Structure formats: C-alpha cells, structure tokens
C-alpha cells in the first residue's frame, strides 16, 4: 500500500470508529478489513495530487477537532432525514455555492458510470446500494447521496482536482467506478470483473 494511501485510510478508520449512530455502534465500525479494502480501492483510482490534497483535508480537520466522516453522515441526512437534519445543520461546516457547483457534476458522472456498470455486472453491483437519490429513505441511503455527503466534506482544492480529473476521464471514455470495482475484486483474489461476476452468478 502506498504510504499516502495508508495514512489516509488509517486516519479515516480512526475517525470512523468515533462516529455516533442513532442506533448505536454498527458492525461495519468493527470490520477493519472491509473498510481498508473499500477505501484503498477507491483511492487507487485517484491521482496522486488528489490523494495528497485529501490527506491535507483530513489533517486540517483533525487539527481543528472535526470529524469529516461524522460530518458526511450529517450532510446525508439533508436528503434521508430532513427534519433531523434541520436540528444538526448548524453544527456542520456550511456548504458553499462553489462547492455545490463542483459536487453536482462529479455526482452525475459517478451515477452514470455506476448505471453503466450495473447493466454489465448486475450481480456485483446489485450487492450495493440503490444508485440514485430517489432511492433514499430514513433507513436506506443511495450511492448518489452517500457520495454527495462525502464530497461535501472535501476542501475546495480537493473538489477542484476531483472535478478536473472526472472531466478528463469522461473525455477519455474511462470510468472511475469501473476502476474502483476492479481494484476491489482484485483485492479479493479475482483477476477481472467478468471472473468475479461469473463466480457470484454460480452461488
């Protein structure tokens, strides 16, 4: 694991363990292996500059006594639990128009990529969340809203780098979601997405 990625994931894991949920501690907060696989797979699809900027974000938040992983769930509540969000929104760093302008296209690209993947690999992608925000409910958060909440915790610098890279990938006809999923299945020992899909199709 690259050193910068290792630093990011270790910081995130420590912050994730401190997230307080309405129903108490969740099982995923004690599943370090899955957390590390998921996060390293995502970070491997980023550029080095994006990773460094995000590490800077985490360090700055830590120095300020903030927990971006907890803030992520707070932002998501704007869509999943609006009434409860109204009670906590003043505790969250305010989102700006510039942030929202950057987050929108990033989310749209990821939703499009994931829907393309779902058409090709329905079993692999069917094991996850609903894709679009229309699938949100108080008990279920869509991929789109989960990403939207996470991006809201990033600095403007990180979001600008992210948006620029997404635009580059779209121009090149590449899919970040496909790269992330491939990174994931490889960590579990599969050589390709096709091999992983075929394995789960037999189960």
C-alpha positions, 0 to 999 in steps of 0.5 A, spaced: 500 500 500 502 506 498 504 510 504 499 516 502 494 511 501 495 508 508 495 514 512 489 516 509 485 510 510 488 509 517 486 516 519 479 515 516 478 508 520 480 512 526 475 517 525 470 512 523 470 508 529 468 515 533 462 516 529 455 516 533 449 512 530 442 513 532 442 506 533 448 505 536 455 502 534 454 498 527 458 492 525 461 495 519 465 500 525 468 493 527 470 490 520 477 493 519 478 489 513 472 491 509 473 498 510 481 498 508 479 494 502 473 499 500 477 505 501 484 503 498 480 501 492 477 507 491 483 511 492 487 507 487 483 510 482 485 517 484 491 521 482 496 522 486 495 530 487 488 528 489 490 523 494 495 528 497 490 534 497 485 529 501 490 527 506 491 535 507 483 535 508 483 530 513 489 533 517 486 540 517 480 537 520 483 533 525 487 539 527 481 543 528 477 537 532 472 535 526 470 529 524 469 529 516 466 522 516 461 524 522 460 530 518 458 526 511 453 522 515 450 529 517 450 532 510 446 525 508 441 526 512 439 533 508 436 528 503 434 521 508 432 525 514 430 532 513 427 534 519 433 531 523 437 534 519 434 541 520 436 540 528 444 538 526 445 543 520 448 548 524 453 544 527 456 542 520 461 546 516 456 550 511 456 548 504 458 553 499 455 555 492 462 553 489 462 547 492 455 545 490 457 547 483 463 542 483 459 536 487 453 536 482 457 534 476 462 529 479 455 526 482 452 525 475 458 522 472 459 517 478 451 515 477 452 514 470 458 510 470 455 506 476 448 505 471 453 503 466 456 498 470 450 495 473 447 493 466 454 489 465 455 486 472 448 486 475 450 481 480 456 485 483 453 491 483 446 489 485 450 487 492 450 495 493 446 500 494 440 503 490 444 508 485 440 514 485 437 519 490 430 517 489 432 511 492 433 514 499 429 513 505 430 514 513 433 507 513 436 506 506 441 511 503 443 511 495 450 511 492 448 518 489 447 521 496 452 517 500 457 520 495 454 527 495 455 527 503 462 525 502 464 530 497 461 535 501 466 534 506 472 535 501 476 542 501 475 546 495 482 544 492 480 537 493 473 538 489 477 542 484 482 536 482 476 531 483 472 535 478 478 536 473 480 529 473 472 526 472 472 531 466 478 528 463 476 521 464 469 522 461 473 525 455 477 519 455 471 514 455 474 511 462 470 510 468 472 511 475 467 506 478 469 501 473 476 502 476 474 502 483 470 495 482 476 492 479 481 494 484 476 491 489 475 484 486 482 484 485 483 485 492 479 479 493 483 474 489 479 475 482 483 477 476 477 481 472 470 483 473 467 478 468 471 472 473 468 475 479 461 476 476 461 469 473 463 466 480 457 470 484 452 468 478 454 460 480 452 461 488 
